[in-house]
Amino acid sequence: MNLYTKNGRPLQVQGDVVYSRSGKLVGKIANDRVFGPNGSYVGTIDGGRLIYRSTESAARGYSFTTANVAGSAMGSVAGVASWGDEPDIPD
């Protein structure tokens, strides 16, 4: 799966775990949402984009841990005009 943030920053997906381009843990996919390691809402996946939607921010996942991975050389793509904000992704 190719996944980018709303503004086009590339993310790495390994199974159901999402990492930033630099390999830092972002969260785990549950249906169409991504939840951080502490179970907090990170964003919603819409058309291959991870978008933060404040109306869904009350949702909670479960906490988990996993190691960071190696960085990626994927390039950015153009942003989209989807409803929501750029998620807060470590990089």
Protein Blocks (a to p, Z undefined) as FASTA:
>chain_A
ZZddfkopacddehjaccdfkopafbdcehjaccdfkopafbdceehiacddfklmmpcc
dddddddddddfbdcddddfdecddddddZZ
